Amino acid sequence: MDIQNTQSQMRKGILEFCILSIIKQAEAYPSDIAEKMKAANLNILEGTLYPLLTRLKNANLLSYRWVESVSGPPRKYFNLTEEGLNFLKELEETWKELSDAVNQVTNHNL
């Protein structure tokens, strides 16, 4: 078995949850999201982040606004939509259930 592949698959499964959680805290520019993910030891490449943000926006979970930049082109800042907020709430419940179940199994508390 390839441990790196397994670790990668586990991380991919929680990327949307983490990204939506970051954006819930405050509207975010993609590089801000990447920095927060990196600070949490969940490195994400731009080639992964941008398509994910587009998919979340197309699913009506995110919206964005353009902000002029003094040092370059306008920047796209993302916000959660009402639908995104509801989706995140469901993910939070799912995460808690899953986390509790995994902790129970791995701590042998069955």
C-alpha positions as CSV (number, residue, x, y, z in Angstrom):
1,M,0.0,0.0,0.0
2,D,1.1,3.5,-0.7
3,I,0.6,5.6,2.4
4,Q,1.1,8.9,0.5
5,N,-1.8,8.0,-1.8
6,T,-4.0,7.2,1.1
7,Q,-3.1,10.4,2.9
8,S,-3.8,12.4,-0.3
9,Q,-7.2,10.8,-0.7
10,M,-8.1,11.6,3.0
11,R,-7.1,15.2,2.5
12,K,-9.0,15.6,-0.8
13,G,-12.2,14.4,1.0
14,I,-12.1,17.4,3.4
15,L,-10.9,20.2,1.1
16,E,-14.4,21.6,0.3
17,F,-15.3,21.5,4.0
18,C,-12.1,23.4,5.0
19,I,-12.4,26.0,2.2
20,L,-16.0,26.7,3.0
21,S,-15.1,27.0,6.7
22,I,-12.4,29.5,5.9
23,I,-14.7,31.6,3.7
24,K,-17.4,31.5,6.4
25,Q,-15.0,33.4,8.8
26,A,-14.6,36.3,6.3
27,E,-14.7,36.8,2.5
28,A,-11.5,35.5,1.1
29,Y,-9.1,35.9,-1.8
30,P,-7.8,32.5,-3.1
31,S,-4.2,33.2,-2.0
32,D,-5.6,33.9,1.5
33,I,-7.4,30.6,1.5
34,A,-4.2,28.8,0.4
35,E,-2.2,30.5,3.2
36,K,-4.7,29.5,5.8
37,M,-4.7,25.9,4.5
38,K,-0.9,25.9,4.5
39,A,-0.8,27.2,8.1
40,A,-3.0,24.3,9.1
41,N,-0.6,21.9,7.3
42,L,-3.2,21.2,4.5
43,N,-1.2,22.5,1.6
44,I,-3.3,23.0,-1.6
45,L,-2.0,23.9,-5.0
46,E,-3.5,26.7,-7.1
47,G,-4.2,24.1,-9.7
48,T,-6.5,22.4,-7.2
49,L,-7.9,25.4,-5.5
50,Y,-9.2,27.4,-8.4
51,P,-11.2,24.6,-10.0
52,L,-12.6,23.8,-6.6
53,L,-13.7,27.4,-6.1
54,T,-15.2,27.5,-9.6
55,R,-17.1,24.2,-8.8
56,L,-18.4,25.6,-5.5
57,K,-19.5,28.8,-7.2
58,N,-21.2,26.9,-10.0
59,A,-23.1,24.9,-7.4
60,N,-24.3,28.3,-5.9
61,L,-22.5,27.7,-2.7
62,L,-20.2,30.7,-3.2
63,S,-20.5,34.1,-4.7
64,Y,-17.7,36.6,-5.4
65,R,-17.1,40.3,-5.9
66,W,-14.3,42.1,-7.7
67,V,-12.1,44.4,-5.7
68,E,-9.7,46.8,-7.4
69,S,-6.1,46.4,-6.5
70,V,-3.5,49.1,-6.3
71,S,-0.7,46.6,-7.2
72,G,-2.2,44.7,-10.1
73,P,-5.4,43.4,-11.7
74,P,-8.7,43.3,-9.8
75,R,-9.1,40.5,-7.2
76,K,-12.0,38.1,-6.8
77,Y,-13.1,37.8,-3.2
78,F,-15.4,34.8,-2.3
79,N,-18.3,34.8,0.1
80,L,-20.7,32.0,1.1
81,T,-24.2,32.2,-0.3
82,E,-27.2,31.3,1.9
83,E,-27.2,27.9,0.2
84,G,-23.4,27.6,0.9
85,L,-24.0,28.4,4.6
86,N,-26.7,25.7,4.8
87,F,-24.4,23.2,3.0
88,L,-21.6,24.0,5.4
89,K,-23.8,23.4,8.3
90,E,-24.7,20.0,7.0
91,L,-21.0,19.3,6.4
92,E,-20.2,20.3,10.0
93,E,-22.8,17.9,11.3
94,T,-21.5,15.1,9.1
95,W,-17.9,15.9,10.2
96,K,-18.8,15.7,13.8
97,E,-20.6,12.4,13.3
98,L,-17.8,10.9,11.3
99,S,-15.1,12.3,13.7
100,D,-16.9,10.9,16.7
101,A,-17.3,7.5,15.0
102,V,-13.6,7.3,13.9
103,N,-12.5,8.3,17.4
104,Q,-14.7,5.7,19.0
105,V,-13.3,3.0,16.7
106,T,-9.6,4.0,16.9
107,N,-9.8,4.5,20.7
108,H,-11.4,1.1,21.1
109,N,-14.4,2.5,22.8
110,L,-16.9,0.1,21.2
